[in-house]
Amino acid sequence: MRQQEVSRFYFDLSEAKPIHVLVNRHQDLQDRWFDMHYEFEVGVLISGRMKRQYLAHERLLQPGEVWLCGMWEPHGFELLELPCELVVFVIDPRYVAGSQLLNRDVLTPFQLEAAARPQIPPERRPEVVALAQHAKALFERQVDADWAKLLFFQLMLLLLEHWQPPAQHVRNFALEESIQPALRLVFEERRLITTAEAARCCHLSQSGFRTRFQDLMGTSFSDFALQYRLRGALAQLKDRGDTLEAVAEAWGFADASHLHKYVRKVQHDR
């Protein structure tokens, strides 16, 4: 996947409207972006072909196939065949975590690594396309927000009806939610953020925050935050052609030589 800057999207969700439905129709093969957001995402390809991309995984999608994204998970796409039409459900994670509508684990698929998530069996894809077309017809005009809830759970039932989550997967949503203020700080402010500052915004001690972040994210907070800023800086250098000095200032590095040291390390590691 080519290096590109990650955009951050925000959705106006609430307790009354915990799900937002997007209907997209792409007519240009150059349409592409890489974004992330706090909300969960589940999408359906109605027509065309596309490649869904994550940091360490990618999938080719045919009509009737589904993709999922977890909290703050960078993801994007590349169009392969036009016209490419899709419906996307954007969901408040707290709504999913607290839901008891289905007798199935709706939360776990969003917490798994992208490659381990459930997929729609080929024989059920026509049903999924029909559901997505129904959602498209409804949400191209203003409709009651409860329709989004109903269609989301119908889609998740199709996805999970014959799926079993991995036996070893145990993730505590409350713990995941507790580090969200630190993640928001990283993604919203392009500057050096210390572990002490991140711990304070999560109302945790530094030692407690370090342990919790490492357990949940598989890396230290300091390395996570550095890698995010470095990835953004590399994308800006490549895509915009800005000077090293300008990029270093934009992404919170002390100066151009400080950023250059990390750029050389990335090039060496490759």
ZILIN-V743997 format. One record per pair of residues at least 6 apart in sequence whose C-alpha atoms are under 7 Angstrom apart, sorted by sequence separation. I is the first residue (numbers start at 1). J is the second residue. D is the distance in whole Angstrom. If there is no record, write none. Layout:
i=<I & I>
j=<J & J>
d=<D & D>
This chain:
i=<13 & 52 & 53 & 199 & 214 & 236 & 249 & 253 & 51 & 52 & 199 & 213 & 248 & 51 & 52 & 109 & 213 & 248 & 51 & 109 & 50 & 51 & 96 & 97 & 196 & 199 & 210 & 237 & 245 & 50 & 96 & 195 & 210 & 236 & 245 & 248 & 49 & 244 & 49 & 48 & 233 & 48 & 47 & 182 & 45 & 46 & 45 & 46 & 233 & 45 & 55 & 182 & 44 & 45 & 54 & 181 & 182 & 44 & 45 & 54 & 181 & 44 & 53 & 54 & 229 & 43 & 44 & 53 & 179 & 42 & 43 & 52 & 53 & 178 & 42 & 43 & 52 & 9 & 42 & 51 & 52 & 195 & 7 & 8 & 9 & 10 & 41 & 42 & 50 & 51 & 195 & 6 & 7 & 8 & 9 & 41 & 50 & 51 & 5 & 6 & 7 & 8 & 40 & 41 & 50 & 6 & 40 & 49 & 50 & 40 & 49 & 50 & 39 & 49 & 38 & 48 & 37 & 38 & 48 & 37 & 48 & 49 & 36 & 47 & 48 & 36 & 47 & 48 & 36 & 47 & 35 & 36 & 46 & 120 & 186 & 190 & 34 & 35 & 45 & 46 & 70 & 119 & 176 & 34 & 35 & 45 & 69 & 70 & 118 & 34 & 44 & 45 & 68 & 33 & 44 & 33 & 43 & 44 & 32 & 43 & 87 & 118 & 32 & 42 & 43 & 41 & 42 & 41 & 42 & 41 & 87 & 29 & 40 & 41 & 29 & 39 & 40 & 39 & 40 & 39 & 40 & 66 & 39 & 66 & 27 & 65 & 27 & 26 & 27 & 57 & 25 & 26 & 57 & 25 & 26 & 25 & 65 & 190 & 191 & 192 & 24 & 25 & 64 & 190 & 191 & 24 & 64 & 190 & 23 & 24 & 89 & 23 & 64 & 22 & 23 & 64 & 22 & 63 & 21 & 22 & 21 & 20 & 21 & 19 & 20 & 40 & 19 & 20 & 19 & 18 & 19 & 18 & 18 & 13 & 46 & 46 & 44 & 23 & 21 & 21 & 17 & 20 & 19 & 19 & 6 & 5 & 5 & 4 & 5 & 3 & 4>
j=<19 & 58 & 59 & 205 & 220 & 242 & 255 & 259 & 58 & 59 & 206 & 220 & 255 & 59 & 60 & 117 & 221 & 256 & 60 & 118 & 60 & 61 & 106 & 107 & 206 & 209 & 220 & 247 & 255 & 61 & 107 & 206 & 221 & 247 & 256 & 259 & 61 & 256 & 62 & 62 & 247 & 63 & 63 & 198 & 62 & 63 & 63 & 64 & 251 & 64 & 74 & 201 & 64 & 65 & 74 & 201 & 202 & 65 & 66 & 75 & 202 & 66 & 75 & 76 & 251 & 66 & 67 & 76 & 202 & 66 & 67 & 76 & 77 & 202 & 67 & 68 & 77 & 35 & 68 & 77 & 78 & 221 & 34 & 35 & 36 & 37 & 68 & 69 & 77 & 78 & 222 & 34 & 35 & 36 & 37 & 69 & 78 & 79 & 34 & 35 & 36 & 37 & 69 & 70 & 79 & 36 & 70 & 79 & 80 & 71 & 80 & 81 & 71 & 81 & 71 & 81 & 71 & 72 & 82 & 72 & 83 & 84 & 72 & 83 & 84 & 73 & 84 & 85 & 74 & 85 & 74 & 75 & 85 & 159 & 225 & 229 & 74 & 75 & 85 & 86 & 110 & 159 & 216 & 75 & 76 & 86 & 110 & 111 & 159 & 76 & 86 & 87 & 110 & 76 & 87 & 77 & 87 & 88 & 77 & 88 & 132 & 163 & 78 & 88 & 89 & 88 & 89 & 89 & 90 & 90 & 136 & 79 & 90 & 91 & 80 & 90 & 91 & 91 & 92 & 92 & 93 & 119 & 93 & 120 & 82 & 120 & 83 & 83 & 84 & 114 & 83 & 84 & 115 & 84 & 85 & 85 & 125 & 250 & 251 & 252 & 85 & 86 & 125 & 251 & 252 & 86 & 126 & 252 & 86 & 87 & 152 & 87 & 128 & 87 & 88 & 129 & 88 & 129 & 88 & 89 & 89 & 89 & 90 & 89 & 90 & 110 & 90 & 91 & 91 & 91 & 92 & 92 & 95 & 92 & 129 & 132 & 132 & 136 & 139 & 148 & 145 & 148 & 148 & 149 & 232 & 232 & 235 & 235 & 236 & 235 & 239>
d=<7 & 6 & 7 & 6 & 5 & 7 & 7 & 6 & 7 & 5 & 5 & 7 & 6 & 6 & 6 & 5 & 6 & 6 & 4 & 7 & 6 & 6 & 7 & 6 & 6 & 6 & 7 & 7 & 6 & 5 & 6 & 7 & 7 & 7 & 5 & 6 & 6 & 5 & 5 & 7 & 6 & 7 & 5 & 5 & 7 & 5 & 5 & 6 & 6 & 6 & 7 & 6 & 6 & 6 & 6 & 6 & 6 & 6 & 7 & 5 & 6 & 5 & 6 & 7 & 6 & 6 & 7 & 5 & 6 & 7 & 5 & 6 & 5 & 6 & 6 & 7 & 4 & 7 & 4 & 5 & 7 & 7 & 6 & 6 & 6 & 6 & 5 & 7 & 7 & 5 & 6 & 5 & 4 & 5 & 5 & 5 & 6 & 6 & 7 & 5 & 6 & 6 & 6 & 7 & 4 & 7 & 5 & 7 & 5 & 6 & 5 & 7 & 6 & 5 & 5 & 5 & 6 & 5 & 5 & 5 & 6 & 7 & 5 & 7 & 4 & 6 & 5 & 7 & 5 & 5 & 6 & 6 & 5 & 5 & 6 & 7 & 7 & 6 & 6 & 5 & 5 & 6 & 7 & 5 & 6 & 5 & 6 & 6 & 7 & 4 & 6 & 7 & 6 & 6 & 5 & 6 & 6 & 6 & 6 & 4 & 6 & 7 & 6 & 6 & 6 & 7 & 5 & 6 & 7 & 5 & 7 & 5 & 6 & 6 & 7 & 6 & 5 & 5 & 6 & 5 & 6 & 7 & 6 & 7 & 6 & 6 & 5 & 6 & 7 & 7 & 7 & 5 & 7 & 6 & 6 & 4 & 6 & 7 & 6 & 6 & 6 & 6 & 4 & 5 & 4 & 5 & 6 & 6 & 6 & 6 & 7 & 5 & 5 & 6 & 6 & 5 & 5 & 7 & 6 & 6 & 5 & 6 & 6 & 7 & 5 & 7 & 6 & 7 & 5 & 6 & 6 & 5 & 6 & 7 & 5 & 7 & 7 & 6 & 7 & 7 & 6 & 7 & 6 & 7 & 7 & 5 & 5 & 5 & 6 & 5 & 7>
